[in-house]
Amino acid sequence: MITAQPSPSLDDLVTQLAQQAAALAEAQARSAQLASHQDPVRWRDASLVWPLFTSSLMKKKG
């Protein structure tokens, strides 16, 4: 029988995907709020333009 141990575990993967989804949702909500006020800051704030790359989720774990 063939077996496999996924690395990271599936539970870790689900947690990571949920955190990424939350980061995207937060950035989208903030961007929509700024857009409704026609605030150009939303295009200069890296955390809104590239939310996954600027979040703590992308930092390497020791």
C-alpha positions in Angstrom: 0.0 0.0 0.0 1.2 3.5 -0.8 1.1 6.0 2.0 2.1 9.7 2.2 2.6 12.2 4.9 1.9 15.7 3.4 4.2 18.4 4.6 2.8 20.7 5.8 0.0 18.7 7.2 -3.5 19.2 5.8 -4.6 20.9 9.0 -1.7 23.4 8.6 -2.6 24.0 5.0 -6.3 24.7 5.9 -5.2 27.1 8.6 -2.8 28.9 6.2 -5.4 29.2 3.4 -8.0 30.6 5.9 -5.4 33.2 7.1 -4.7 34.2 3.5 -8.5 34.5 2.8 -8.9 36.7 5.8 -6.0 38.9 4.7 -7.5 39.2 1.3 -10.9 40.0 2.6 -9.6 42.6 5.0 -7.6 44.3 2.2 -10.6 44.3 -0.1 -12.8 45.8 2.5 -10.3 48.6 3.3 -9.8 49.2 -0.4 -13.5 49.5 -1.0 -13.9 51.9 1.9 -11.1 54.1 0.6 -12.6 53.9 -2.9 -16.0 55.0 -1.7 -14.3 58.2 -0.5 -12.2 58.4 -3.7 -9.1 58.3 -1.5 -6.0 57.7 -3.8 -4.1 56.2 -0.8 -5.4 52.8 -1.7 -3.1 52.7 -4.7 0.0 53.7 -2.7 -0.5 51.4 0.3 1.3 48.1 -0.5 -0.7 46.2 2.0 -3.8 46.9 -0.1 -2.2 46.4 -3.5 -0.4 43.2 -2.6 -2.0 42.0 0.6 -0.5 38.5 0.6 3.0 39.6 -0.1 3.1 42.2 2.6 1.3 40.3 5.3 3.0 38.3 8.0 1.8 35.1 6.4 4.6 35.3 3.8 7.4 35.6 6.4 9.6 32.5 6.8 9.1 30.6 10.0 12.3 30.0 11.9 
